[in-house]
Amino acid sequence: MLKVTDLQAGYEDSQVLFGMDLAVGKGEVLSLLGRNGMGKTTTISSIMGIIDLDDGDIQLEGRSLRGCSPYEIARLGLGLVPEGRQIFPNLTVRENLIATASNRGQSAPRWTVDTVLELFPMLRPLQDRMGVLLSGGEQQMLAIGRALMTNPSLLILDEATEGLAPLVRDGIWQVLHALRDAGLSILIIDKNVDALARLADRHYIIEKGRIMWSGSSAELLADEELRHRFLGV
Ligand SMILES: Nc1ncnc2c1ncn2[C@@H]1O[C@H](COP(=O)(O)OP(=O)(O)OP(=O)(O)O)[C@@H](O)[C@H]1O
């Protein structure tokens, strides 16, 4: 469904991605791993149209996303849970959810305020609370809920469990397992290799803006040297 080919991108005076290739199939869960500063977030920013491509292509269902705005890309079916959550601080929980709602022409959208609140029952009593007043975990649930409200065909998460208490983290992993089991395609960046190995079908390791390795969870867990060399774990 999503195909990234020879992607080159970066910032004003520094190239970060030097020919990234990756592909996510329908219903597949992929992880993007790598040490800090290797280009994971830059890859996602390129896919979402937040930064321009210098070369290469990104295709969704065979259609090139080159030149599309982040808004258009969201409308085409990519839902982003950004690093740092970035929820709207001065909107309520409900307003945050409604702000991105879109059913993309589907007659019965799967995700509505009600179905998001069923997925995250802890948000139900907080519907009228301002985003700024939520805890980190509540903000993270809201950020995932807000991305789901676009009824995406691919959900992309950048460090969705970072900085959260262990129990809250476990809750987020459980939700991601439920979304996977319901058939949603997911591309996820996280530091927890064990949790990623349980969730994802395949993993890509990025090093200095290129994919250095890709493989299954079993292959990733079996190769201690690989994890030490490219992930420092
Ligand atoms: N807005 C920006 N302007 C200029 N350089 C940037 C910008 N954002 C990131 N970079 C640089 O691009 C490189 C790749 O950063 P990126 O955030 O993509 O890495 P990452 O693999 O996601 O790592 P991290 O886990 O630290 O977020 C780094 O050298 C970083 O300093």
The ligand as a MOL file (V3000), in Angstrom:
LIG
                    3D

  0  0  0     0  0            999 V3000
M  V30 BEGIN CTAB
M  V30 COUNTS 31 33 0 0 0
M  V30 BEGIN ATOM
M  V30 1 N 14.1420 20.6780 11.7530 0
M  V30 2 C 15.4110 20.2860 11.5510 0
M  V30 3 N 16.3280 21.1360 11.0070 0
M  V30 4 C 17.6090 20.7480 10.7910 0
M  V30 5 N 18.0880 19.5020 11.1070 0
M  V30 6 C 17.2280 18.6370 11.6530 0
M  V30 7 C 15.8520 18.9690 11.9100 0
M  V30 8 N 15.2400 17.8800 12.4690 0
M  V30 9 C 16.1820 16.9170 12.5580 0
M  V30 10 N 17.3810 17.3660 12.0770 0
M  V30 11 C 18.6180 16.5950 11.9810 0
M  V30 12 O 18.4130 15.5220 11.0920 0
M  V30 13 C 19.0600 14.3440 11.5560 0
M  V30 14 C 18.0500 13.2070 11.6640 0
M  V30 15 O 17.0740 13.5190 12.6610 0
M  V30 16 P 15.7630 12.6470 12.9180 0
M  V30 17 O 14.9330 13.3820 13.9090 0
M  V30 18 O 15.1600 12.2840 11.6290 0
M  V30 19 O 16.3900 11.3580 13.6020 0
M  V30 20 P 15.7030 10.1890 14.3840 0
M  V30 21 O 16.2950 8.9390 13.8410 0
M  V30 22 O 14.2430 10.3340 14.3470 0
M  V30 23 O 16.2590 10.3820 15.8520 0
M  V30 24 P 15.5530 10.7590 17.2340 0
M  V30 25 O 15.2360 9.4610 17.8690 0
M  V30 26 O 16.6290 11.5100 17.9390 0
M  V30 27 O 14.3500 11.6140 16.8960 0
M  V30 28 C 19.7250 14.7040 12.8770 0
M  V30 29 O 21.0700 14.9930 12.6170 0
M  V30 30 C 18.9740 15.9350 13.3120 0
M  V30 31 O 19.8080 16.7770 14.0650 0
M  V30 END ATOM
M  V30 BEGIN BOND
M  V30 1 1 1 2
M  V30 2 1 2 3
M  V30 3 2 2 7
M  V30 4 2 3 4
M  V30 5 1 4 5
M  V30 6 2 5 6
M  V30 7 1 6 7
M  V30 8 1 6 10
M  V30 9 1 7 8
M  V30 10 2 8 9
M  V30 11 1 9 10
M  V30 12 1 10 11
M  V30 13 1 11 12
M  V30 14 1 11 30
M  V30 15 1 12 13
M  V30 16 1 13 14
M  V30 17 1 13 28
M  V30 18 1 14 15
M  V30 19 1 15 16
M  V30 20 2 16 17
M  V30 21 1 16 18
M  V30 22 1 16 19
M  V30 23 1 19 20
M  V30 24 2 20 21
M  V30 25 1 20 22
M  V30 26 1 20 23
M  V30 27 1 23 24
M  V30 28 2 24 25
M  V30 29 1 24 26
M  V30 30 1 24 27
M  V30 31 1 28 29
M  V30 32 1 28 30
M  V30 33 1 30 31
M  V30 END BOND
M  V30 END CTAB
M  END
